[in-house]
Amino acid sequence: MQQRAGYQDVPPESAGPAGRSWWDENAAEYLDEHGGFLGDDDFCWCPEGLREADAHLLGDVTGADILEIGAGAAQCSRWLRGRGAQAVATDLSGGMLGARRTLPETPPLVQADARALPFADASFDAVFTAYGAIPFVPDARTVHAEAARVLRPGGRWVFSVTHPVRWAFPDDPTERGLTATSSYFDRTPYAERDDAGRVTYVEYHRTVGDHVRDVVAAGLEILDIVEPEWPAGHDRAWGGWSPVRGRVLPGTAIFVTRWR
């Protein structure tokens, strides 16, 4: 019998269709649950609540050409356009891109796979993704290579992902999520299947070393790895992210890189 959900091998060709269909089908529910926290025109890097307005990980955005990958409803790109950037938002899911398209300052929206970006070489001053694309593809190196390809010399590629150490712990916001139950080094992806055994959702684990090697292989230089601490007074749980776990375990890793 096929395992319905859990850590299991997934054919690489299943990742793209599963990602597109899952986000298309769940766009409204996702935004109902998280839209208030993310805002319509705010730039949030992670469930810890780190905002680009405070972090400045992209540098000076005024007048910059910026590409967002895995943009969802394009909240971050909308915020950037409100601050003078020429932002473009891409996502694999048309359902997510269309969810807030009528709001003011909505950027150009392009439905595209992050592994095959429909832009010319050296088109952007910065490229970023906040929890988009990278966790949902088996070949993250292709995403990094595409980001590097469309960057101008000296441009930044910044991406946030679930902190790799979290994969050793249950995805549980309570104290039960503080006991390691899996090997940090086990790269078996988490997947969900329907009754027919079709993969409907998949997410991939990479260690810190894996992320570093993937970035370096694309010819990028690592400037910083940001591990946001859980802020005092922030009591909102998001899946396995919560004050209980955030006080003792990192939940997010943000890699700040530069195209040479």
Secondary structure, 3 states (H helix, E strand, C coil): CCCCEEECCCCHHHHHHHHHHHHHHHHHHHHHHHHHHHCCCCCECCCCCCEHHHHCCCCCCCCCEEEECCCCCCHHHHHHHCCCCEEEEEECCHHHHHHHCCCCCCCCEEECCCCCCCCCCCCEEEEEEECCCHHHCCCHHHHHHHHHHHEEEEEEEEEEEECHHHHHCCCCCCHHHHCCCCCCCCCCCEEEECCCCCEEEEECCCCHHHHHHHHHHCCEEEEEEECCCCCCCCCCCECCECHHHHCCCCCEEEEEEEEC
